[in-house]
Amino acid sequence: MTVTTINPSPEKTTQRVVLSNISWQTYESLLAEAGDKRSSRFSYSQGVLEIIMPSDLHETVNCLLKQFVTTLSDELKLKRKGFGSTTLNREDLKQGAEPDSCFYIQNVDRIRGRKINLSIDPPPDLIIEVDLTSPSTNRFSIYKNLGVPEIWRYLGETVQFFQLQNGEYASCEYSGAFPIVSSEIINQFLQMAETEDDTTIIDALRVWVRQQLRSPDNDQ
């Protein structure tokens, strides 16, 4: 087993550990031992296990982006099931990951209860990944193999939208889950976090969505 530790910069404390030559059985054992009540995120791909311990800033950004998704689905009257950083595993593919947040929106009616079994269930429709010091490019490959259709990736203080197209992730201007929403708009509301509290930001987002729905140019 090979262990690689990536040390964080002093001002950002997200930590990342990579373990090589890990069997699927060992990965499952580590998940079971770690339990559900933890902040760390695990991902696994063909023998390589990555463990991330998010910083406070990481979790703050994730929390705000989750609120954006819940607010958008509420205002647009879309059904939604959020599964947080639940474990998404496919033993047959030897692939697994725990996103920062994930949601069912388009396929919400295909999910019964509060447990996901990717051998019979579709993957989440939307995943949020927050990158501060640990790049999510390895997890992108896992999500591609799992068939996740859309990822919102926070990197460098901005969010980019990615959609699975022809077997690869492509950067997109507009969200697939929320077609009236562009990454530019989401970033405008994210920038408000430098001076405003979350409630003020979410209220402003609600106003924006309602204005779009009233617009005669909107096809919704």
Accessible surface in RSA format (square Angstrom, percent):
REM  Atomic radii and reference values for relative SASA: ProtOr
REM  Chains: A
REM  Algorithm: Lee & Richards
REM  Probe-radius: 1.40
REM  Slices: 20
REM RES _ NUM      All-atoms   Total-Side   Main-Chain    Non-polar    All polar
REM                ABS   REL    ABS   REL    ABS   REL    ABS   REL    ABS   REL
RES MET A   1   152.45  79.0  83.55  55.3  68.90 164.0  71.68  60.9  80.77 107.0
RES THR A   2    73.44  52.2  69.67  70.6   3.77   9.0  47.56  63.9  25.88  39.1
RES VAL A   3    81.46  53.6  52.95  47.9  28.51  68.7  52.95  46.0  28.51  77.3
RES THR A   4    67.02  47.7  63.78  64.7   3.24   7.7  46.38  62.3  20.64  31.2
RES THR A   5    80.48  57.2  55.48  56.2  24.99  59.6  39.57  53.2  40.91  61.8
RES ILE A   6    60.65  34.5  56.00  41.7   4.65  11.2  59.22  42.6   1.42   3.9
RES ASN A   7   123.84  85.4 100.68  97.3  23.17  55.8  26.25  63.2  97.59  94.3
RES PRO A   8    44.65  32.5  26.34  24.0  18.31  66.6  28.58  23.6  16.07  99.9
RES SER A   9    41.35  34.9  30.42  40.6  10.93  25.2  34.42  73.3   6.93   9.7
RES PRO A  10   131.00  95.5  97.94  89.3  33.05 120.2 110.96  91.6  20.04 124.5
RES GLU A  11   132.91  76.3  94.98  71.9  37.92  90.3  62.59 121.1  70.31  57.4
RES LYS A  12    75.26  36.7  71.97  44.2   3.29   7.8  29.04  26.1  46.22  49.2
RES THR A  13    79.68  56.7  75.06  76.1   4.62  11.0  58.23  78.2  21.45  32.4
RES THR A  14     2.27   1.6   0.09   0.1   2.18   5.2   0.09   0.1   2.18   3.3
RES GLN A  15    85.46  47.8  85.37  62.4   0.09   0.2   4.20   8.9  81.27  61.6
RES ARG A  16    33.34  14.0  32.96  16.8   0.37   0.9   2.72   3.7  30.62  18.6
RES VAL A  17    30.87  20.3  30.87  27.9   0.00   0.0  30.87  26.8   0.00   0.0
RES VAL A  18    21.95  14.4  21.65  19.6   0.31   0.7  21.65  18.8   0.31   0.8
RES LEU A  19    21.16  11.8  21.16  15.1   0.00   0.0  21.16  14.9   0.00   0.0
RES SER A  20    29.51  24.9  29.51  39.4   0.00   0.0  11.71  24.9  17.80  24.9
RES ASN A  21   117.96  81.3  83.84  81.0  34.12  82.2  29.81  71.7  88.16  85.2
RES ILE A  22     9.33   5.3   5.66   4.2   3.66   8.8   7.50   5.4   1.83   5.0
RES SER A  23    53.49  45.2  40.90  54.6  12.59  29.0  44.44  94.6   9.05  12.7
RES TRP A  24     5.39   2.2   1.89   0.9   3.49   8.2   1.89   1.0   3.49   5.7
RES GLN A  25   112.75  63.0 109.66  80.1   3.09   7.4  61.79 131.5  50.96  38.7
RES THR A  26    57.76  41.1  53.83  54.6   3.93   9.4  31.27  42.0  26.49  40.0
RES TYR A  27     0.00   0.0   0.00   0.0   0.00   0.0   0.00   0.0   0.00   0.0
RES GLU A  28    76.58  44.0  71.45  54.1   5.14  12.2  21.34  41.3  55.25  45.1
RES SER A  29    56.71  47.9  50.22  67.0   6.48  14.9  25.76  54.9  30.95  43.4
RES LEU A  30    55.17  30.7  53.35  38.2   1.81   4.6  53.35  37.5   1.81   4.9
RES LEU A  31    23.58  13.1  18.55  13.3   5.03  12.6  18.76  13.2   4.83  13.0
RES ALA A  32    81.18  74.6  49.88  77.0  31.29  71.2  62.36  87.8  18.82  49.8
RES GLU A  33   140.14  80.5 102.90  77.8  37.24  88.7  49.00  94.8  91.14  74.4
RES ALA A  34    42.09  38.7  12.98  20.0  29.11  66.2  24.95  35.1  17.14  45.4
RES GLY A  35    28.13  34.7   0.00   N/A  28.13  34.7  27.69  76.0   0.44   1.0
RES ASP A  36   144.97 101.5 115.53 115.0  29.44  69.6  36.65  86.3 108.32 108.0
RES LYS A  37   209.26 102.1 173.06 106.2  36.21  86.2 125.09 112.6  84.18  89.7
RES ARG A  38    66.81  28.1  31.82  16.2  34.99  83.3  31.83  43.5  34.98  21.2
RES SER A  39    67.18  56.8  57.03  76.1  10.15  23.4  33.94  72.3  33.24  46.6
RES SER A  40    19.65  16.6  15.68  20.9   3.97   9.1   8.48  18.1  11.17  15.6
RES ARG A  41    18.99   8.0  17.50   8.9   1.49   3.5   7.99  10.9  10.99   6.7
RES PHE A  42    12.16   6.1  11.10   6.9   1.06   2.8  11.83   7.2   0.33   0.9
RES SER A  43     4.98   4.2   4.31   5.7   0.68   1.6   1.19   2.5   3.80   5.3
RES TYR A  44     6.14   2.9   5.68   3.2   0.46   1.2   0.46   0.3   5.68   7.0
RES SER A  45    31.98  27.0  28.93  38.6   3.04   7.0  15.62  33.3  16.36  22.9
RES GLN A  46   119.78  67.0  93.03  68.0  26.75  63.7  45.90  97.7  73.87  56.0
RES GLY A  47    14.28  17.6   0.00   N/A  14.28  17.6  13.31  36.5   0.97   2.2
RES VAL A  48    66.12  43.5  63.49  57.5   2.63   6.3  63.49  55.2   2.63   7.1
RES LEU A  49     0.00   0.0   0.00   0.0   0.00   0.0   0.00   0.0   0.00   0.0
RES GLU A  50     6.77   3.9   6.31   4.8   0.45   1.1   5.91  11.4   0.86   0.7
RES ILE A  51    30.13  17.1  30.13  22.4   0.00   0.0  30.13  21.7   0.00   0.0
RES ILE A  52     6.13   3.5   6.13   4.6   0.00   0.0   6.13   4.4   0.00   0.0
RES MET A  53    62.72  32.5  61.80  40.9   0.92   2.2  57.05  48.5   5.67   7.5
RES PRO A  54    21.47  15.6   0.84   0.8  20.63  75.0   0.84   0.7  20.63 128.2
RES SER A  55     9.14   7.7   4.18   5.6   4.97  11.4   8.82  18.8   0.32   0.5
RES ASP A  56   125.97  88.2 120.17 119.6   5.80  13.7  38.12  89.7  87.85  87.6
RES LEU A  57    88.80  49.5  82.89  59.3   5.91  14.9  85.91  60.3   2.89   7.8
RES HIS A  58     3.49   1.9   3.49   2.4   0.00   0.0   3.37   3.5   0.13   0.1
RES GLU A  59    60.62  34.8  56.69  42.9   3.94   9.4  36.18  70.0  24.45  20.0
RES THR A  60    86.13  61.3  79.52  80.6   6.61  15.7  59.94  80.5  26.19  39.6
RES VAL A  61    13.46   8.9  11.54  10.4   1.92   4.6  13.46  11.7   0.00   0.0
RES ASN A  62     7.25   5.0   7.25   7.0   0.00   0.0   0.00   0.0   7.25   7.0
RES CYS A  63    57.32  43.4  56.88  63.4   0.44   1.0  15.00  38.0  42.32  45.6
RES LEU A  64     7.71   4.3   7.71   5.5   0.00   0.0   7.71   5.4   0.00   0.0
RES LEU A  65     0.00   0.0   0.00   0.0   0.00   0.0   0.00   0.0   0.00   0.0
RES LYS A  66    72.75  35.5  72.70  44.6   0.05   0.1  23.09  20.8  49.66  52.9
RES GLN A  67    52.79  29.5  51.78  37.8   1.01   2.4  25.96  55.3  26.83  20.3
RES PHE A  68     0.09   0.0   0.09   0.1   0.00   0.0   0.09   0.1   0.00   0.0
RES VAL A  69     0.00   0.0   0.00   0.0   0.00   0.0   0.00   0.0   0.00   0.0
RES THR A  70    41.86  29.8  41.86  42.4   0.00   0.0  30.11  40.4  11.75  17.8
RES THR A  71     4.65   3.3   3.91   4.0   0.75   1.8   0.75   1.0   3.91   5.9
RES LEU A  72     0.00   0.0   0.00   0.0   0.00   0.0   0.00   0.0   0.00   0.0
RES SER A  73     0.27   0.2   0.00   0.0   0.27   0.6   0.00   0.0   0.27   0.4
RES ASP A  74    65.69  46.0  54.55  54.3  11.15  26.4  20.82  49.0  44.87  44.8
RES GLU A  75    20.21  11.6  13.87  10.5   6.33  15.1   2.05   4.0  18.16  14.8
RES LEU A  76    29.18  16.3  12.22   8.7  16.97  42.7  14.48  10.2  14.70  39.6
RES LYS A  77   180.43  88.0 148.07  90.9  32.36  77.0 104.34  93.9  76.09  81.0
RES LEU A  78    66.88  37.2  56.21  40.2  10.67  26.8  58.42  41.0   8.46  22.8
RES LYS A  79   130.08  63.5 115.71  71.0  14.37  34.2  87.00  78.3  43.08  45.9
RES ARG A  80    78.92  33.1  54.31  27.7  24.61  58.6   1.86   2.5  77.06  46.7
RES LYS A  81    42.23  20.6  41.38  25.4   0.85   2.0  30.92  27.8  11.31  12.1
RES GLY A  82    34.64  42.7   0.00   N/A  34.64  42.7  13.14  36.1  21.50  48.2
RES PHE A  83    22.44  11.2   7.99   5.0  14.45  37.6  15.93   9.7   6.51  18.6
RES GLY A  84    29.98  37.0   0.00   N/A  29.98  37.0  23.36  64.1   6.62  14.8
RES SER A  85    44.21  37.4  31.03  41.4  13.17  30.3   2.77   5.9  41.44  58.1
RES THR A  86    44.40  31.6  31.70  32.1  12.70  30.3  17.98  24.1  26.43  40.0
RES THR A  87    44.04  31.3  28.84  29.2  15.20  36.2  17.19  23.1  26.85  40.6
RES LEU A  88     0.81   0.5   0.08   0.1   0.73   1.8   0.81   0.6   0.00   0.0
RES ASN A  89    41.62  28.7  28.82  27.9  12.80  30.8  17.27  41.6  24.35  23.5
RES ARG A  90    58.44  24.5  56.33  28.7   2.11   5.0   4.68   6.4  53.75  32.6
RES GLU A  91    90.89  52.2  84.50  63.9   6.39  15.2  24.82  48.0  66.07  53.9
RES ASP A  92   102.84  72.0  63.69  63.4  39.15  92.6  51.72 121.7  51.12  51.0
RES LEU A  93    58.42  32.5  53.21  38.1   5.20  13.1  57.65  40.5   0.76   2.1
RES LYS A  94    75.43  36.8  75.43  46.3   0.00   0.0  45.85  41.3  29.58  31.5
RES GLN A  95     9.42   5.3   9.42   6.9   0.00   0.0   0.71   1.5   8.71   6.6
RES GLY A  96     0.00   0.0   0.00   N/A   0.00   0.0   0.00   0.0   0.00   0.0
RES ALA A  97     0.00   0.0   0.00   0.0   0.00   0.0   0.00   0.0   0.00   0.0
RES GLU A  98     5.80   3.3   3.99   3.0   1.81   4.3   0.91   1.8   4.89   4.0
RES PRO A  99     0.00   0.0   0.00   0.0   0.00   0.0   0.00   0.0   0.00   0.0
RES ASP A 100     6.52   4.6   3.50   3.5   3.03   7.2   0.05   0.1   6.48   6.5
RES SER A 101     0.22   0.2   0.22   0.3   0.00   0.0   0.22   0.5   0.00   0.0
RES CYS A 102     0.12   0.1   0.00   0.0   0.12   0.3   0.00   0.0   0.12   0.1
RES PHE A 103     7.70   3.9   7.70   4.8   0.00   0.0   7.70   4.7   0.00   0.0
RES TYR A 104     0.00   0.0   0.00   0.0   0.00   0.0   0.00   0.0   0.00   0.0
RES ILE A 105    11.17   6.4   4.38   3.3   6.79  16.4   4.38   3.2   6.79  18.4
RES GLN A 106   106.82  59.7  69.93  51.1  36.89  87.8  58.04 123.6  48.78  37.0
RES ASN A 107    39.16  27.0  37.79  36.5   1.37   3.3   1.37   3.3  37.79  36.5
RES VAL A 108    13.64   9.0  11.44  10.4   2.20   5.3  11.44   9.9   2.20   6.0
RES ASP A 109    81.77  57.3  75.28  74.9   6.49  15.3  33.51  78.9  48.26  48.1
RES ARG A 110   143.91  60.4 126.03  64.2  17.87  42.6  49.88  68.2  94.03  57.0
RES ILE A 111     3.81   2.2   0.28   0.2   3.54   8.5   0.34   0.2   3.47   9.4
RES ARG A 112   197.96  83.1 178.98  91.2  18.98  45.2  77.46 105.9 120.50  73.0
RES GLY A 113    47.17  58.2   0.00   N/A  47.17  58.2  37.63 103.3   9.54  21.4
RES ARG A 114   149.20  62.6 126.77  64.6  22.42  53.4  67.28  92.0  81.91  49.6
RES LYS A 115   180.63  88.1 169.79 104.2  10.84  25.8 116.18 104.6  64.45  68.7
RES ILE A 116    33.73  19.2   2.48   1.9  31.25  75.3   2.80   2.0  30.93  83.9
RES ASN A 117    73.69  50.8  69.55  67.2   4.13  10.0  24.60  59.2  49.09  47.5
RES LEU A 118    14.39   8.0   4.29   3.1  10.11  25.4   4.29   3.0  10.11  27.2
RES SER A 119    84.96  71.8  50.44  67.3  34.51  79.5  45.58  97.1  39.38  55.2
RES ILE A 120   133.72  76.1 101.95  76.0  31.77  76.6 109.37  78.8  24.36  66.1
RES ASP A 121    28.86  20.2  20.73  20.6   8.14  19.2   1.05   2.5  27.81  27.7
RES PRO A 122    14.71  10.7   7.91   7.2   6.79  24.7  14.37  11.9   0.34   2.1
RES PRO A 123    25.39  18.5  24.91  22.7   0.48   1.7  24.91  20.6   0.48   3.0
RES PRO A 124     0.04   0.0   0.04   0.0   0.00   0.0   0.04   0.0   0.00   0.0
RES ASP A 125     1.83   1.3   1.37   1.4   0.46   1.1   0.00   0.0   1.83   1.8
RES LEU A 126     0.00   0.0   0.00   0.0   0.00   0.0   0.00   0.0   0.00   0.0
RES ILE A 127     0.00   0.0   0.00   0.0   0.00   0.0   0.00   0.0   0.00   0.0
RES ILE A 128     0.00   0.0   0.00   0.0   0.00   0.0   0.00   0.0   0.00   0.0
RES GLU A 129     2.63   1.5   2.63   2.0   0.00   0.0   0.00   0.0   2.63   2.2
RES VAL A 130     0.08   0.1   0.00   0.0   0.08   0.2   0.00   0.0   0.08   0.2
RES ASP A 131     2.46   1.7   1.35   1.3   1.11   2.6   1.35   3.2   1.11   1.1
RES LEU A 132    30.83  17.2   7.34   5.3  23.49  59.0   9.50   6.7  21.33  57.4
RES THR A 133    42.25  30.1  18.01  18.3  24.24  57.8  25.48  34.2  16.78  25.4
RES SER A 134     1.94   1.6   1.01   1.4   0.92   2.1   0.75   1.6   1.18   1.7
RES PRO A 135    60.22  43.9  57.35  52.3   2.86  10.4  59.04  48.7   1.17   7.3
RES SER A 136     0.00   0.0   0.00   0.0   0.00   0.0   0.00   0.0   0.00   0.0
RES THR A 137    78.97  56.2  70.22  71.2   8.74  20.8  56.48  75.9  22.49  34.0
RES ASN A 138    80.73  55.7  74.93  72.4   5.80  14.0  20.66  49.7  60.07  58.1
RES ARG A 139     8.12   3.4   8.12   4.1   0.00   0.0   3.40   4.6   4.72   2.9
RES PHE A 140    25.40  12.7  24.84  15.4   0.56   1.5  25.13  15.2   0.26   0.8
RES SER A 141    51.42  43.4  47.11  62.9   4.31   9.9  29.44  62.7  21.97  30.8
RES ILE A 142     3.13   1.8   3.13   2.3   0.00   0.0   3.13   2.3   0.00   0.0
RES TYR A 143     0.00   0.0   0.00   0.0   0.00   0.0   0.00   0.0   0.00   0.0
RES LYS A 144    64.60  31.5  55.87  34.3   8.72  20.8  20.23  18.2  44.37  47.3
RES ASN A 145    63.09  43.5  43.63  42.2  19.46  46.9  10.16  24.5  52.93  51.2
RES LEU A 146     9.93   5.5   0.08   0.1   9.85  24.7   0.79   0.6   9.14  24.6
RES GLY A 147    31.70  39.1   0.00   N/A  31.70  39.1  20.60  56.5  11.10  24.9
RES VAL A 148     0.00   0.0   0.00   0.0   0.00   0.0   0.00   0.0   0.00   0.0
RES PRO A 149    51.13  37.3  48.41  44.1   2.72   9.9  48.85  40.3   2.28  14.2
RES GLU A 150     3.96   2.3   3.96   3.0   0.00   0.0   3.24   6.3   0.72   0.6
RES ILE A 151     0.00   0.0   0.00   0.0   0.00   0.0   0.00   0.0   0.00   0.0
RES TRP A 152     0.00   0.0   0.00   0.0   0.00   0.0   0.00   0.0   0.00   0.0
RES ARG A 153    27.02  11.3  26.70  13.6   0.33   0.8   0.07   0.1  26.95  16.3
RES TYR A 154    20.17   9.4  20.17  11.5   0.00   0.0   3.47   2.6  16.69  20.6
RES LEU A 155    74.08  41.3  67.53  48.3   6.55  16.5  67.53  47.4   6.55  17.6
RES GLY A 156    61.31  75.6   0.00   N/A  61.31  75.6  39.81 109.3  21.50  48.1
RES GLU A 157   130.73  75.1 119.99  90.8  10.74  25.6  39.74  76.9  90.98  74.3
RES THR A 158    58.64  41.7  58.12  58.9   0.51   1.2  41.24  55.4  17.40  26.3
RES VAL A 159     2.55   1.7   0.00   0.0   2.55   6.1   0.00   0.0   2.55   6.9
RES GLN A 160    74.63  41.7  73.27  53.5   1.36   3.2  22.35  47.6  52.28  39.6
RES PHE A 161     0.66   0.3   0.00   0.0   0.66   1.7   0.00   0.0   0.66   1.9
RES PHE A 162    25.70  12.9  25.70  15.9   0.00   0.0  25.70  15.6   0.00   0.0
RES GLN A 163    38.41  21.5  38.41  28.1   0.00   0.0   5.42  11.5  33.00  25.0
RES LEU A 164    50.43  28.1  26.63  19.1  23.80  59.8  26.63  18.7  23.80  64.0
RES GLN A 165    85.88  48.0  75.93  55.5   9.94  23.7  29.31  62.4  56.56  42.9
RES ASN A 166   160.68 110.8 115.74 111.8  44.94 108.2  42.39 102.0 118.29 114.3
RES GLY A 167    43.19  53.3   0.00   N/A  43.19  53.3  31.69  87.0  11.50  25.7
RES GLU A 168   103.66  59.5 103.54  78.3   0.11   0.3  50.36  97.4  53.30  43.5
RES TYR A 169    37.50  17.5  10.17   5.8  27.33  71.1  10.17   7.6  27.33  33.7
RES ALA A 170    36.15  33.2  30.79  47.5   5.37  12.2  36.15  50.9   0.00   0.0
RES SER A 171    75.20  63.5  45.76  61.1  29.44  67.8  28.11  59.9  47.10  66.0
RES CYS A 172    24.44  18.5  14.86  16.6   9.57  22.5  13.43  34.0  11.01  11.9
RES GLU A 173   108.91  62.5  94.42  71.4  14.49  34.5  38.85  75.1  70.07  57.2
RES TYR A 174   105.67  49.3 102.04  58.1   3.63   9.4  61.87  46.5  43.79  54.0
RES SER A 175     2.95   2.5   0.00   0.0   2.95   6.8   0.00   0.0   2.95   4.1
RES GLY A 176    33.81  41.7   0.00   N/A  33.81  41.7  21.27  58.4  12.54  28.1
RES ALA A 177     6.25   5.7   0.01   0.0   6.25  14.2   0.11   0.2   6.15  16.3
RES PHE A 178     0.00   0.0   0.00   0.0   0.00   0.0   0.00   0.0   0.00   0.0
RES PRO A 179    79.97  58.3  68.30  62.3  11.68  42.4  68.98  57.0  10.99  68.3
RES ILE A 180    30.30  17.2  15.25  11.4  15.05  36.3  21.88  15.8   8.42  22.9
RES VAL A 181     0.00   0.0   0.00   0.0   0.00   0.0   0.00   0.0   0.00   0.0
RES SER A 182     6.55   5.5   6.49   8.7   0.06   0.1   2.19   4.7   4.36   6.1
RES SER A 183    21.41  18.1  21.41  28.6   0.00   0.0   0.59   1.3  20.82  29.2
RES GLU A 184   110.38  63.4 104.85  79.3   5.53  13.2  38.60  74.7  71.78  58.6
RES ILE A 185    29.07  16.5  29.07  21.7   0.00   0.0  29.07  20.9   0.00   0.0
RES ILE A 186     0.00   0.0   0.00   0.0   0.00   0.0   0.00   0.0   0.00   0.0
RES ASN A 187    20.96  14.5  20.80  20.1   0.17   0.4   8.70  20.9  12.26  11.9
RES GLN A 188    88.28  49.4  81.90  59.9   6.39  15.2  31.89  67.9  56.39  42.8
RES PHE A 189    17.83   8.9  17.80  11.0   0.03   0.1  17.83  10.8   0.00   0.0
RES LEU A 190    16.10   9.0   9.99   7.1   6.11  15.4  10.18   7.1   5.92  15.9
RES GLN A 191   110.18  61.6 100.32  73.3   9.87  23.5  32.23  68.6  77.96  59.1
RES MET A 192    52.83  27.4  47.86  31.7   4.98  11.9  42.97  36.5   9.87  13.1
RES ALA A 193    49.30  45.3  27.44  42.3  21.86  49.7  27.77  39.1  21.52  57.0
RES GLU A 194   144.75  83.1 106.33  80.4  38.42  91.5  45.23  87.5  99.52  81.3
RES THR A 195   118.81  84.5  80.50  81.6  38.31  91.3  77.32 103.9  41.49  62.7
RES GLU A 196    73.85  42.4  60.64  45.9  13.20  31.4   6.62  12.8  67.22  54.9
RES ASP A 197    83.27  58.3  69.85  69.5  13.42  31.7  50.63 119.1  32.64  32.6
RES ASP A 198    60.39  42.3  56.56  56.3   3.84   9.1  18.22  42.9  42.17  42.1
RES THR A 199    92.62  65.9  87.54  88.7   5.08  12.1  56.27  75.6  36.35  55.0
RES THR A 200    52.89  37.6  48.97  49.6   3.92   9.3  33.57  45.1  19.32  29.2
RES ILE A 201     0.00   0.0   0.00   0.0   0.00   0.0   0.00   0.0   0.00   0.0
RES ILE A 202    16.38   9.3  16.38  12.2   0.00   0.0  16.38  11.8   0.00   0.0
RES ASP A 203    74.62  52.3  72.97  72.6   1.65   3.9  24.94  58.7  49.68  49.5
RES ALA A 204    32.01  29.4  22.16  34.2   9.85  22.4  28.47  40.1   3.54   9.4
RES LEU A 205     0.08   0.0   0.08   0.1   0.00   0.0   0.08   0.1   0.00   0.0
RES ARG A 206    68.00  28.6  68.00  34.7   0.00   0.0  16.32  22.3  51.68  31.3
RES VAL A 207    80.11  52.7  78.67  71.2   1.43   3.4  79.93  69.5   0.17   0.5
RES TRP A 208    37.78  15.2  36.90  17.9   0.88   2.1  29.15  15.5   8.62  14.0
RES VAL A 209     0.00   0.0   0.00   0.0   0.00   0.0   0.00   0.0   0.00   0.0
RES ARG A 210   113.31  47.6 112.12  57.2   1.19   2.8  33.12  45.3  80.19  48.6
RES GLN A 211    88.64  49.6  81.43  59.5   7.21  17.2  19.03  40.5  69.61  52.8
RES GLN A 212    52.65  29.4  52.48  38.4   0.17   0.4   0.65   1.4  52.00  39.4
RES LEU A 213    71.60  39.9  46.77  33.5  24.83  62.4  47.18  33.1  24.42  65.7
RES ARG A 214   170.88  71.7 141.73  72.2  29.15  69.4  77.37 105.7  93.51  56.7
RES SER A 215    38.73  32.7  29.00  38.7   9.73  22.4  21.48  45.7  17.25  24.2
RES PRO A 216   134.26  97.8  94.52  86.2  39.74 144.4 107.34  88.6  26.92 167.3
RES ASP A 217   130.13  91.2 103.63 103.1  26.50  62.7  36.23  85.3  93.90  93.6
RES ASN A 218    35.79  24.7  11.74  11.3  24.05  57.9  12.23  29.4  23.56  22.8
RES ASP A 219   147.58 103.4 109.67 109.2  37.91  89.6  39.68  93.4 107.90 107.6
RES GLN A 220   130.82  73.2  68.55  50.1  62.27 148.3  38.91  82.8  91.91  69.7
END  Absolute sums over single chains surface
CHAIN  1 A    11133.3       8872.2       2261.1       5594.4       5538.9
END  Absolute sums over all chains
TOTAL         11133.3       8872.2       2261.1       5594.4       5538.9
